[in-house]
Amino acid sequence: MKILLACLLVLALTGCTRQDDIEISSPDSRIKVSVSLDKQNTAHYTLSIDNQTVLQSSRLGIALNDADFLQGLSVQSVSAITPVQESYELWTGKKSHITYAANEQSMVFHNREKQPLQIDFRVSNDGLAFRYVFPGSSTDIKTVTHEATSFKFPADAKAWLQQVAVAQTGWKNTNPSYEEFYETEIPVGQSSPTEAGWVFPALFQSNNHWLLITEAGMDGKFHASRLQQHAEGGEYKIGFPMAAEVYTDGALMAQSALPFASPWRVIAAGSLATIIESTLGTDLAAPAIEMDTDFIKPGIASWSWGLLKDESIVYDIQKAFIDYSADMQWPYTLIDVNWDQNIGYDRLQELVAYAAEKNVGILVWYNSSGAWNETEYSPKNALLTRDQRLQEFARLKDIGVKGLKIDFFSGDGQSMMAYYNDILIDAAQFDLLINYHGSSLPRGLQRTYPHMMTMESVKGFEMISFDQKVADQEGEHVNMLPYTRNAFDPMDFTPTVFFEIPNIERKTSNGFQLALPIIMLSGIQHIVETPDGMASVPYFVKDFMRKVPARWDAVKFIDGYPGKYTIIARKAGDHWYVAGINGEQNEKSLQLDLSFIGDSQGFIIEDGPTPLSFVKSPLRATANTDVRVAANSGFVMVFSVE
């Protein structure tokens, strides 16, 4: 690390407005960030991998209502580089036990008024993270008014980005819900189709390295961020939520008394394997709150609404789906919209008791919204205040309900992010699992609140069931998600249908559908297929679906390319599960290196010779395992290991 020593010797007396770059490297020395001040005394950073610049000089800086840290900065102190070593447990994610190692350094800047801003940097072997810290103490509330953070890419870089839907548009004014398609391999600098900008995570390829940009560590004091609509010269700037993305009469921008901090700005960087295997999205999140975790049990749920819609939320059909879960040895059944009207609390209690006899837990749907959209589904307005939540959660716990699916949030404003946190804090007191739908991105909430099992935040299966154009793009769309939306955070896509989708021509094969519960990560995996559809598959497919884990111990990226194809291995207990999906229109012949599994005999399930059929064959894991994957098709492999 190069620091202008003479300047540091006089910091306490005069401050320092110019200095050599401050350099921080990853533990393996491959990733390096350099921080400097320019002629206007604005702060900048660059990022390199193996001495190749992947982010050019990019801005740092932020402003409060009474303190501007955008320019006129001087460095007051630079801490020693400190190794960070953390271990933690995760109930929903790509690994159950995670070890995080990084080098950390903090820099304190003063503005012209001598007000302090601390910027913490952490550099790990899989990327960079930094955050703004406002030190001191105050009784008055400070509000963030601007953030200058940017990510400047070389002109030849490429981007994989999803637009943000404009607030208060879409069905019943429910946008934004992170439910758009990713645009693939677009030139950097291309503007978002909407003024709302681009969502996190944002994927880039720069100098043959991959970067995935997101944020983590949402404590409810800060708004959620995104990338702005325009990126002139390939410089993407942090964007803010739109004015309507708030809890009714709530705050839009971050606000708090001092001290407080921004979320971590996270840049996973390296190969595609780095992106798929990285855990930075939870490494930078706050540790788990103090709570009982004995009730947290990841698993699969049956779900009638996916194919059968509103008409299925009646007592007899839900009882049949409980029987379905029992037969499949799945731990949950989700009872969706309007259950309070169609079934009622008393008969819900009957269903809960019936399910308990079969070792099945019941999850129920709620409408989060107040006045911020026009949705009518119920129960509605039952969770808006803490008093309401405590009363409703106590009633559900008394009935024996295991968790809630809560829908229709309004976006990314500070007051809405606080609402997510507040619900989770209250639900923890009653041992209730939480699934957010029509929602923002998790941003690591699953580490801080282990009972937060999943969030939708994706153009999921329901959109396929509504629109043939979405079904036509399923192959490409699903092959974007492991590299972006689902790279760090659980995602309730609600996968897997083997038979028919009413009024929709499915374009992906059964082998593709079978792979999805392994490709996709979700603490509770809501399977779309109905009892009748599951009855149509061979015994070995049904047996496989009975045993698919929802909690994983390890992950290994084998092969793939965003939007085209994906092959991932996940380990649970003494089994490795390998899943592959091809979203392109041509067959692929692939040679997979499965030597990491060891010399193990297993099997492969793939598409059979006729539509909707399967075939199962023995297979040994080797360094040269050959597999052929037809267009819009897929496979699963299972290997036992000692």
C-alpha positions as CSV (number, residue, x, y, z in Angstrom):
1,M,0.0,0.0,0.0
2,K,1.4,3.4,-1.0
3,I,0.5,6.3,1.2
4,L,2.1,9.7,1.1
5,L,3.8,9.5,4.4
6,A,4.7,13.1,4.8
7,C,1.0,14.0,4.4
8,L,0.0,11.5,7.1
9,L,2.5,13.0,9.5
10,V,0.7,16.3,9.4
11,L,-2.9,15.2,9.1
12,A,-3.8,16.1,12.7
13,L,-2.6,19.6,12.1
14,T,-3.6,20.5,8.6
15,G,-5.5,17.7,6.9
16,C,-4.5,16.5,3.5
17,T,-6.2,17.3,0.2
18,R,-3.9,15.3,-2.2
19,Q,-2.1,12.0,-1.8
20,D,-0.9,9.0,-3.7
21,D,-3.4,6.2,-4.2
22,I,-4.4,4.2,-1.2
23,E,-4.3,0.5,-2.3
24,I,-6.0,-2.4,-0.6
25,S,-5.7,-6.0,-1.9
26,S,-7.6,-9.2,-1.4
27,P,-6.0,-12.0,0.8
28,D,-4.7,-13.7,-2.3
29,S,-3.5,-10.4,-3.8
30,R,-5.3,-10.9,-7.1
31,I,-8.0,-8.2,-6.5
32,K,-6.9,-4.6,-5.8
33,V,-8.8,-1.4,-5.1
34,S,-7.1,2.0,-5.3
35,V,-8.6,5.1,-3.7
36,S,-7.6,8.7,-4.5
37,L,-8.7,12.3,-4.6
38,D,-8.7,14.3,-7.8
39,K,-8.0,18.0,-8.4
40,Q,-11.5,18.9,-7.2
41,N,-10.9,16.8,-4.1
42,T,-13.6,14.3,-5.0
43,A,-13.0,10.7,-4.0
44,H,-12.5,8.0,-6.6
45,Y,-11.7,4.3,-6.7
46,T,-10.5,1.8,-9.3
47,L,-10.7,-2.0,-9.3
48,S,-8.4,-4.4,-10.9
49,I,-8.0,-8.2,-11.2
50,D,-4.6,-9.7,-11.9
51,N,-3.4,-6.2,-12.8
52,Q,-6.2,-5.7,-15.4
53,T,-8.5,-2.8,-14.8
54,V,-12.1,-3.9,-14.6
55,L,-13.5,-0.7,-13.2
56,Q,-12.0,2.6,-14.3
57,S,-11.9,5.6,-12.0
58,S,-15.3,5.6,-10.4
59,R,-16.9,8.1,-8.0
60,L,-17.3,7.9,-4.2
61,G,-19.3,10.4,-2.3
62,I,-22.6,11.1,-0.5
63,A,-24.6,14.0,0.9
64,L,-26.9,14.5,3.9
65,N,-29.3,17.4,4.3
66,D,-26.7,19.2,6.3
67,A,-23.4,17.7,5.2
68,D,-22.0,17.5,1.7
69,F,-19.3,14.9,1.1
70,L,-19.3,15.1,-2.7
71,Q,-16.3,17.3,-3.2
72,G,-13.8,19.4,-1.2
73,L,-12.7,16.4,0.7
74,S,-9.5,15.8,2.7
75,V,-8.2,12.6,4.1
76,Q,-8.0,12.8,7.9
77,S,-6.9,9.2,8.7
78,V,-6.4,5.8,7.1
79,S,-6.6,2.8,9.4
80,A,-4.3,-0.2,9.2
81,I,-5.4,-3.0,7.0
82,T,-7.2,-5.5,9.3
83,P,-8.0,-9.2,8.4
84,V,-11.6,-10.0,8.7
85,Q,-12.5,-13.6,9.5
86,E,-16.2,-14.6,10.0
87,S,-18.1,-17.8,10.1
88,Y,-21.9,-18.1,10.1
89,E,-24.8,-20.5,9.4
90,L,-27.3,-19.9,6.7
91,W,-30.7,-21.7,6.4
92,T,-31.4,-20.6,2.9
93,G,-28.6,-20.2,0.4
94,K,-25.9,-22.0,-1.6
95,K,-24.1,-23.1,1.6
96,S,-25.3,-23.9,5.1
97,H,-21.9,-23.1,6.8
98,I,-20.0,-20.2,5.4
99,T,-16.5,-18.8,6.2
100,Y,-15.8,-15.2,5.0
101,A,-12.3,-13.7,4.8
102,A,-11.3,-10.2,3.7
103,N,-9.0,-7.4,4.2
104,E,-10.6,-4.3,5.7
105,Q,-9.5,-0.7,5.8
106,S,-11.3,2.5,6.9
107,M,-10.7,6.0,5.7
108,V,-12.0,9.1,7.4
109,F,-12.6,12.2,5.1
110,H,-13.5,15.7,6.2
111,N,-15.5,18.1,4.0
112,R,-14.9,21.8,3.9
113,E,-16.9,22.3,7.1
114,K,-14.7,19.7,8.9
115,Q,-17.6,17.2,9.1
116,P,-16.5,13.6,9.1
117,L,-17.4,10.8,6.7
118,Q,-15.9,7.3,7.1
119,I,-15.7,4.9,4.2
120,D,-15.1,1.2,5.0
121,F,-13.6,-1.0,2.3
122,R,-13.4,-4.8,2.3
123,V,-11.6,-6.8,-0.3
124,S,-12.0,-10.5,-0.4
125,N,-10.9,-13.1,-2.9
126,D,-14.3,-12.9,-4.7
127,G,-14.7,-9.1,-4.8
128,L,-15.0,-5.7,-3.2
129,A,-17.4,-4.0,-0.8
130,F,-17.6,-0.5,0.6
131,R,-20.0,1.5,2.7
132,Y,-20.4,5.0,4.0
133,V,-20.5,5.5,7.7
134,F,-21.7,8.7,9.4
135,P,-20.0,8.8,12.8
136,G,-20.8,10.9,15.8
137,S,-24.1,11.2,17.6
138,S,-27.2,13.4,17.2
139,T,-30.8,13.7,18.3
140,D,-32.0,15.2,15.1
141,I,-32.7,13.1,12.0
142,K,-30.3,13.2,9.1
143,T,-31.6,12.5,5.6
144,V,-29.5,11.3,2.6
145,T,-30.1,13.7,-0.3
146,H,-27.6,12.5,-2.9
147,E,-25.1,9.7,-3.6
148,A,-22.3,10.0,-6.2
149,T,-21.2,6.3,-6.2
150,S,-20.5,5.1,-9.7
151,F,-19.1,2.1,-11.6
152,K,-17.1,3.1,-14.7
153,F,-16.6,0.4,-17.2
154,P,-14.2,0.2,-20.2
155,A,-15.9,1.0,-23.6
156,D,-15.8,-2.6,-24.8
157,A,-17.5,-4.1,-21.7
158,K,-20.8,-5.8,-21.9
159,A,-23.8,-5.7,-19.6
160,W,-26.7,-8.0,-18.6
161,L,-29.3,-5.7,-17.0
162,Q,-33.0,-5.7,-16.0
163,Q,-35.0,-2.5,-16.2
164,V,-36.9,-1.2,-13.2
165,A,-40.7,-0.9,-13.9
166,V,-42.1,2.6,-13.2
167,A,-43.8,2.9,-9.9
168,Q,-47.6,2.7,-9.8
169,T,-47.9,1.0,-13.2
170,G,-48.9,-2.5,-14.1
171,W,-51.7,-4.6,-12.7
172,K,-53.5,-2.8,-9.9
173,N,-50.5,-0.3,-9.7
174,T,-48.3,-3.0,-8.2
175,N,-45.0,-2.1,-9.9
176,P,-42.1,-2.2,-9.2
177,S,-41.7,-5.8,-8.3
178,Y,-38.5,-6.8,-10.1
179,E,-40.5,-8.7,-12.6
180,E,-39.0,-7.8,-16.0
181,F,-36.6,-9.7,-18.3
182,Y,-32.9,-9.1,-18.3
183,E,-31.4,-7.6,-21.5
184,T,-28.4,-9.7,-22.5
185,E,-25.0,-8.7,-23.8
186,I,-25.8,-5.1,-24.3
187,P,-23.1,-2.5,-24.7
188,V,-22.2,-0.6,-21.6
189,G,-23.8,2.8,-21.6
190,Q,-27.1,1.7,-23.1
191,S,-29.9,3.5,-21.3
192,S,-32.7,1.7,-19.5
193,P,-36.0,1.8,-21.3
194,T,-37.5,3.4,-18.2
195,E,-36.6,6.4,-16.1
196,A,-36.6,4.2,-13.1
197,G,-33.2,2.7,-14.1
198,W,-31.7,-0.8,-13.8
199,V,-32.1,-3.2,-10.9
200,F,-29.6,-4.9,-8.7
201,P,-27.9,-7.4,-9.2
202,A,-26.3,-6.0,-12.4
203,L,-24.0,-8.2,-14.3
204,F,-21.0,-7.0,-16.4
205,Q,-18.1,-8.5,-18.4
206,S,-15.0,-6.3,-18.3
207,N,-11.6,-7.4,-19.7
208,N,-12.7,-11.0,-19.7
209,H,-13.7,-10.8,-16.0
210,W,-17.2,-10.9,-14.6
211,L,-18.6,-8.4,-12.1
212,L,-21.9,-8.7,-10.3
213,I,-23.0,-5.4,-8.6
214,T,-25.5,-5.4,-5.8
215,E,-25.9,-4.2,-2.2
216,A,-26.3,-5.9,1.2
217,G,-27.0,-5.0,4.8
218,M,-30.5,-3.4,4.9
219,D,-31.3,-2.4,8.5
220,G,-34.5,-0.4,7.6
221,K,-32.8,3.0,8.0
222,F,-31.8,3.2,4.3
223,H,-33.6,3.1,1.0
224,A,-32.8,0.4,-1.5
225,S,-30.7,1.5,-4.5
226,R,-30.4,0.7,-8.2
227,L,-28.5,2.0,-11.2
228,Q,-29.6,5.2,-12.9
229,Q,-31.3,5.1,-16.3
230,H,-28.3,6.7,-18.2
231,A,-24.7,5.7,-18.0
232,E,-22.8,8.1,-20.3
233,G,-19.4,6.8,-21.2
234,G,-20.1,3.5,-19.5
235,E,-20.3,5.1,-16.0
236,Y,-23.3,3.7,-14.1
237,K,-24.4,5.8,-11.1
238,I,-26.3,4.8,-8.0
239,G,-30.0,5.6,-8.4
240,F,-32.8,6.2,-6.0
241,P,-36.3,4.8,-5.7
242,M,-39.2,6.7,-7.3
243,A,-41.3,9.0,-5.1
244,A,-44.3,6.5,-4.9
245,E,-42.2,3.6,-3.6
246,V,-43.1,4.2,0.0
247,Y,-45.2,3.0,2.9
248,T,-48.3,5.4,3.0
249,D,-47.0,8.8,4.1
250,G,-43.6,7.2,4.8
251,A,-40.1,8.4,4.0
252,L,-38.5,7.8,0.6
253,M,-34.8,8.5,1.4
254,A,-32.5,7.1,4.1
255,Q,-33.0,8.8,7.4
256,S,-31.6,8.3,10.9
257,A,-30.0,10.0,13.9
258,L,-26.2,9.7,14.0
259,P,-24.5,7.3,13.9
260,F,-25.7,5.3,10.9
261,A,-24.3,3.6,7.8
262,S,-25.3,2.9,4.2
263,P,-25.7,-0.7,3.0
264,W,-22.5,-2.2,1.6
265,R,-22.1,-1.6,-2.2
266,V,-21.0,-5.1,-3.3
267,I,-19.0,-6.0,-6.4
268,A,-18.4,-9.8,-6.8
269,A,-15.5,-10.1,-9.3
270,G,-13.8,-12.9,-11.1
271,S,-14.9,-15.8,-13.3
272,L,-18.4,-17.0,-13.7
273,A,-17.5,-19.7,-11.1
274,T,-16.7,-16.9,-8.7
275,I,-20.1,-15.3,-9.3
276,I,-22.0,-18.6,-8.8
277,E,-20.0,-19.7,-5.8
278,S,-19.6,-16.3,-4.0
279,T,-21.5,-15.6,-0.8
280,L,-20.7,-11.9,-0.7
281,G,-24.5,-11.1,-0.7
282,T,-24.8,-12.5,2.8
283,D,-21.1,-12.1,4.0
284,L,-21.8,-8.3,4.1
285,A,-25.3,-8.6,5.6
286,A,-25.8,-8.0,9.4
287,P,-25.4,-11.2,11.6
288,A,-28.6,-13.0,12.6
289,I,-30.7,-11.4,15.3
290,E,-31.2,-13.2,18.6
291,M,-34.0,-15.6,18.0
292,D,-35.0,-19.2,18.3
293,T,-34.2,-21.1,15.1
294,D,-35.5,-24.6,16.0
295,F,-38.7,-24.0,13.9
296,I,-36.8,-23.1,10.7
297,K,-37.1,-26.0,8.4
298,P,-36.4,-25.4,4.7
299,G,-38.3,-27.7,2.3
300,I,-40.8,-28.1,-0.5
301,A,-44.4,-26.9,-0.5
302,S,-47.4,-28.0,-2.6
303,W,-49.3,-25.1,-4.0
304,S,-52.6,-25.1,-5.8
305,W,-52.8,-21.5,-7.0
306,G,-49.9,-21.8,-9.6
307,L,-52.0,-23.8,-12.1
308,L,-55.5,-23.8,-10.6
309,K,-55.7,-20.1,-9.6
310,D,-58.3,-18.4,-7.3
311,E,-60.9,-21.1,-7.7
312,S,-58.7,-23.6,-6.0
313,I,-58.6,-21.8,-2.6
314,V,-61.4,-23.8,-1.1
315,Y,-61.5,-26.3,1.7
316,D,-61.7,-29.5,-0.2
317,I,-59.0,-28.7,-2.8
318,Q,-56.6,-27.5,0.0
319,K,-57.2,-30.8,1.8
320,A,-56.3,-32.6,-1.3
321,F,-53.1,-30.6,-1.6
322,I,-52.3,-31.5,2.0
323,D,-52.7,-35.2,1.0
324,Y,-50.4,-34.5,-1.9
325,S,-47.7,-33.0,0.3
326,A,-48.0,-36.0,2.6
327,D,-47.7,-38.4,-0.2
328,M,-44.6,-36.6,-1.6
329,Q,-43.1,-36.3,1.9
330,W,-43.0,-32.5,1.5
331,P,-43.2,-30.4,4.8
332,Y,-45.5,-27.7,3.6
333,T,-48.7,-26.7,1.8
334,L,-49.4,-23.1,0.9
335,I,-53.0,-21.8,1.0
336,D,-53.1,-18.7,-1.1
337,V,-55.3,-15.6,-1.7
338,N,-58.8,-15.1,-0.2
339,W,-58.5,-18.0,2.2
340,D,-60.0,-15.9,4.9
341,Q,-63.2,-15.4,2.8
342,N,-63.4,-18.9,1.1
343,I,-62.3,-21.0,4.1
344,G,-62.2,-18.8,7.2
345,Y,-60.1,-19.0,10.3
346,D,-62.2,-21.8,11.9
347,R,-61.9,-24.1,9.0
348,L,-58.3,-23.1,8.5
349,Q,-57.7,-24.5,12.0
350,E,-59.3,-27.7,10.9
351,L,-56.9,-27.9,7.9
352,V,-53.9,-27.1,10.1
353,A,-54.9,-30.0,12.4
354,Y,-55.5,-32.4,9.5
355,A,-52.2,-31.4,8.0
356,A,-50.3,-31.9,11.3
357,E,-51.5,-35.5,11.5
358,K,-49.7,-36.0,8.2
359,N,-46.6,-34.1,9.2
360,V,-47.4,-31.2,6.9
361,G,-47.2,-27.6,7.9
362,I,-49.6,-24.9,6.6
363,L,-48.5,-21.6,5.1
364,V,-51.0,-18.8,4.4
365,W,-51.1,-15.8,2.1
366,Y,-51.5,-12.2,3.2
367,N,-51.8,-8.9,1.3
368,S,-49.3,-6.4,2.8
369,S,-50.7,-3.4,1.1
370,G,-52.4,-0.3,2.5
371,A,-53.2,2.5,0.1
372,W,-50.2,2.1,-2.2
373,N,-52.0,-0.1,-4.7
374,E,-55.4,-1.1,-5.8
375,T,-55.3,-4.8,-5.0
376,E,-58.4,-6.4,-3.4
377,Y,-57.2,-9.9,-2.4
378,S,-57.5,-10.6,1.3
379,P,-56.5,-10.8,4.1
380,K,-55.6,-7.2,3.5
381,N,-54.7,-4.4,5.9
382,A,-54.0,-6.9,8.7
383,L,-50.3,-6.3,9.0
384,L,-49.9,-2.6,8.6
385,T,-49.1,-1.6,12.2
386,R,-47.2,-3.4,14.9
387,D,-50.3,-3.9,17.0
388,Q,-52.1,-5.5,14.1
389,R,-49.2,-7.8,13.4
390,L,-48.8,-8.9,16.9
391,Q,-52.5,-9.7,17.1
392,E,-52.6,-11.5,13.8
393,F,-49.3,-13.4,14.4
394,A,-50.5,-14.6,17.8
395,R,-53.7,-15.8,16.3
396,L,-51.9,-17.7,13.6
397,K,-49.4,-19.3,16.0
398,D,-52.3,-20.4,18.2
399,I,-54.0,-22.0,15.1
400,G,-50.7,-23.7,14.3
401,V,-49.8,-22.0,11.0
402,K,-46.1,-22.3,10.2
403,G,-45.6,-19.2,8.1
404,L,-46.9,-16.4,5.8
405,K,-46.5,-15.5,2.2
406,I,-46.9,-11.7,2.1
407,D,-47.6,-9.9,-1.2
408,F,-47.9,-6.5,-2.9
409,F,-45.2,-4.2,-1.5
410,S,-44.7,-0.8,-3.0
411,G,-41.0,-0.6,-3.9
412,D,-37.7,0.5,-2.4
413,G,-38.2,3.6,-0.3
414,Q,-36.8,3.8,3.2
415,S,-40.2,3.4,4.9
416,M,-40.9,0.3,2.8
417,M,-37.5,-1.3,3.6
418,A,-38.3,-0.6,7.3
419,Y,-41.6,-2.4,6.8
420,Y,-39.9,-5.6,5.6
421,N,-37.6,-5.5,8.7
422,D,-40.4,-4.8,11.1
423,I,-42.5,-7.7,9.8
424,L,-39.6,-10.0,10.2
425,I,-38.8,-8.8,13.7
426,D,-42.4,-9.4,14.8
427,A,-42.7,-12.7,13.1
428,A,-39.7,-14.1,14.9
429,Q,-41.5,-13.7,18.2
430,F,-44.1,-16.2,17.0
431,D,-41.9,-18.7,15.2
432,L,-43.4,-17.8,11.8
433,L,-41.6,-18.3,8.5
434,I,-41.8,-15.4,6.0
435,N,-42.0,-15.3,2.2
436,Y,-42.2,-11.9,0.5
437,H,-43.9,-11.6,-2.9
438,G,-44.5,-8.6,-5.2
439,S,-41.4,-7.4,-3.4
440,S,-38.0,-5.8,-3.5
441,L,-34.7,-7.9,-3.6
442,P,-33.7,-9.6,-0.3
443,R,-30.3,-8.0,-0.2
444,G,-29.0,-10.4,2.5
445,L,-32.1,-10.3,4.7
446,Q,-32.0,-14.1,5.0
447,R,-28.8,-14.0,7.1
448,T,-30.1,-11.3,9.5
449,Y,-33.5,-12.9,9.8
450,P,-33.0,-16.7,9.3
451,H,-36.8,-17.2,9.1
452,M,-37.0,-15.2,5.9
453,M,-37.1,-18.2,3.7
454,T,-37.5,-16.6,0.2
455,M,-38.7,-13.6,-1.8
456,E,-40.2,-13.4,-5.2
457,S,-38.6,-10.4,-6.9
458,V,-38.5,-12.1,-10.2
459,K,-40.6,-12.7,-13.3
460,G,-41.6,-16.1,-12.1
461,F,-43.8,-19.0,-13.2
462,E,-47.1,-17.1,-12.7
463,M,-46.1,-14.8,-15.5
464,I,-45.6,-17.8,-17.7
465,S,-49.1,-19.0,-16.9
466,F,-50.5,-15.7,-17.9
467,D,-48.7,-14.9,-21.1
468,Q,-47.5,-17.0,-24.0
469,K,-44.8,-14.5,-24.9
470,V,-43.3,-15.0,-21.4
471,A,-43.5,-18.8,-21.8
472,D,-41.7,-18.5,-25.2
473,Q,-38.8,-16.8,-23.4
474,E,-38.6,-19.2,-20.4
475,G,-35.4,-20.9,-21.5
476,E,-33.3,-17.7,-21.9
477,H,-34.9,-16.0,-18.9
478,V,-34.3,-18.9,-16.4
479,N,-30.7,-19.2,-17.6
480,M,-30.1,-15.5,-16.6
481,L,-31.3,-16.0,-13.0
482,P,-28.4,-18.1,-11.5
483,Y,-26.0,-15.4,-12.6
484,T,-28.0,-12.4,-11.4
485,R,-31.2,-12.4,-9.3
486,N,-30.6,-15.8,-7.6
487,A,-26.8,-15.5,-7.3
488,F,-26.9,-14.4,-3.7
489,D,-30.5,-14.3,-2.5
490,P,-33.3,-16.9,-2.3
491,M,-35.9,-16.6,-5.1
492,D,-39.4,-17.9,-5.1
493,F,-39.8,-18.5,-8.8
494,T,-42.2,-21.4,-8.1
495,P,-40.8,-23.9,-10.5
496,T,-41.5,-27.3,-12.1
497,V,-44.5,-28.3,-14.1
498,F,-44.5,-31.7,-16.0
499,F,-47.9,-31.7,-17.6
500,E,-50.1,-29.0,-19.0
501,I,-50.4,-25.2,-18.3
502,P,-53.9,-24.1,-19.1
503,N,-54.1,-22.1,-22.3
504,I,-50.3,-22.0,-22.6
505,E,-47.9,-24.0,-24.8
506,R,-44.9,-24.8,-22.7
507,K,-41.6,-24.4,-24.6
508,T,-39.3,-26.2,-22.1
509,S,-39.0,-29.9,-21.7
510,N,-39.7,-32.0,-18.6
511,G,-36.0,-32.5,-18.2
512,F,-35.6,-28.7,-18.0
513,Q,-38.4,-28.5,-15.4
514,L,-37.0,-31.3,-13.3
515,A,-33.7,-29.5,-13.0
516,L,-35.2,-26.2,-11.7
517,P,-35.5,-27.1,-7.9
518,I,-31.7,-27.6,-8.0
519,I,-30.8,-24.7,-10.3
520,M,-32.9,-22.3,-8.2
521,L,-32.3,-21.5,-4.6
522,S,-35.2,-21.0,-2.2
523,G,-35.7,-21.8,1.5
524,I,-39.2,-23.0,0.7
525,Q,-39.5,-24.2,-2.9
526,H,-43.2,-24.0,-4.0
527,I,-43.7,-26.6,-6.7
528,V,-46.3,-25.7,-9.3
529,E,-47.2,-29.2,-10.4
530,T,-50.5,-30.6,-9.2
531,P,-51.3,-34.0,-7.8
532,D,-52.7,-35.1,-11.2
533,G,-49.7,-33.9,-13.0
534,M,-47.3,-35.6,-10.6
535,A,-49.3,-38.8,-11.1
536,S,-48.4,-38.7,-14.8
537,V,-44.6,-39.1,-14.2
538,P,-42.6,-42.3,-13.8
539,Y,-42.0,-43.6,-10.3
540,F,-38.3,-42.6,-10.4
541,V,-39.1,-39.0,-11.1
542,K,-41.6,-38.9,-8.3
543,D,-39.0,-40.5,-6.0
544,F,-36.5,-37.8,-7.0
545,M,-39.0,-35.0,-6.3
546,R,-39.6,-36.5,-2.9
547,K,-36.0,-36.2,-2.0
548,V,-34.9,-32.9,-3.5
549,P,-33.3,-30.8,-0.7
550,A,-34.0,-27.2,0.0
551,R,-31.0,-26.6,2.1
552,W,-27.5,-27.0,0.6
553,D,-24.0,-27.6,2.1
554,A,-21.8,-26.8,-1.0
555,V,-22.0,-25.4,-4.5
556,K,-19.8,-26.0,-7.6
557,F,-20.2,-24.2,-10.9
558,I,-19.5,-26.6,-13.7
559,D,-20.3,-24.8,-17.0
560,G,-22.6,-22.2,-18.4
561,Y,-23.1,-18.7,-19.9
562,P,-25.7,-16.1,-18.8
563,G,-28.9,-16.5,-20.8
564,K,-27.8,-19.6,-22.6
565,Y,-27.1,-22.6,-20.4
566,T,-26.3,-23.5,-16.8
567,I,-24.8,-26.5,-15.1
568,I,-24.5,-26.4,-11.4
569,A,-23.7,-29.0,-8.7
570,R,-25.0,-28.7,-5.2
571,K,-24.2,-30.9,-2.2
572,A,-26.6,-31.9,0.6
573,G,-25.5,-34.4,3.2
574,D,-23.8,-37.3,1.4
575,H,-25.2,-36.6,-2.1
576,W,-24.2,-34.4,-4.9
577,Y,-26.9,-33.2,-7.2
578,V,-25.9,-32.0,-10.7
579,A,-28.5,-30.1,-12.7
580,G,-28.2,-28.6,-16.2
581,I,-30.6,-26.6,-18.4
582,N,-30.1,-25.4,-22.0
583,G,-32.1,-22.3,-23.0
584,E,-30.9,-22.1,-26.5
585,Q,-32.5,-23.4,-29.7
586,N,-29.8,-25.9,-30.5
587,E,-28.6,-29.1,-28.9
588,K,-25.4,-29.0,-26.9
589,S,-22.8,-31.7,-26.5
590,L,-20.9,-31.1,-23.3
591,Q,-18.1,-32.8,-21.5
592,L,-18.4,-32.2,-17.7
593,D,-15.6,-32.4,-15.2
594,L,-17.2,-34.2,-12.3
595,S,-13.9,-35.3,-10.7
596,F,-14.6,-33.2,-7.6
597,I,-17.3,-35.7,-6.7
598,G,-14.8,-38.6,-6.6
599,D,-15.2,-42.0,-8.1
600,S,-19.0,-42.4,-7.5
601,Q,-21.7,-44.3,-9.2
602,G,-25.0,-42.5,-9.6
603,F,-27.7,-41.9,-12.2
604,I,-29.0,-39.3,-14.7
605,I,-32.6,-38.5,-15.4
606,E,-33.3,-36.7,-18.7
607,D,-35.9,-36.4,-21.4
608,G,-37.2,-39.6,-23.0
609,P,-37.8,-40.3,-26.6
610,T,-41.4,-39.0,-26.6
611,P,-42.8,-35.6,-25.4
612,L,-43.2,-35.3,-21.6
613,S,-41.4,-38.6,-21.1
614,F,-38.3,-39.3,-18.9
615,V,-35.5,-41.9,-19.0
616,K,-33.2,-42.8,-16.1
617,S,-29.7,-44.3,-16.7
618,P,-26.8,-45.3,-14.5
619,L,-23.8,-42.9,-14.6
620,R,-20.4,-42.6,-13.1
621,A,-18.8,-39.3,-12.1
622,T,-15.6,-38.8,-14.0
623,A,-13.4,-35.9,-15.3
624,N,-14.9,-36.4,-18.7
625,T,-18.6,-37.1,-18.3
626,D,-20.3,-36.6,-21.6
627,V,-23.9,-35.3,-21.8
628,R,-26.1,-34.2,-24.7
629,V,-28.8,-31.6,-23.9
630,A,-31.5,-30.8,-26.5
631,A,-32.8,-27.3,-27.1
632,N,-34.8,-26.0,-24.1
633,S,-34.1,-29.2,-22.3
634,G,-32.3,-30.3,-19.1
635,F,-31.2,-33.1,-16.8
636,V,-30.4,-34.0,-13.2
637,M,-27.7,-36.3,-11.9
638,V,-27.4,-37.7,-8.3
639,F,-24.3,-39.2,-6.8
640,S,-23.7,-40.7,-3.4
641,V,-20.5,-39.8,-1.7
642,E,-18.9,-41.2,1.5
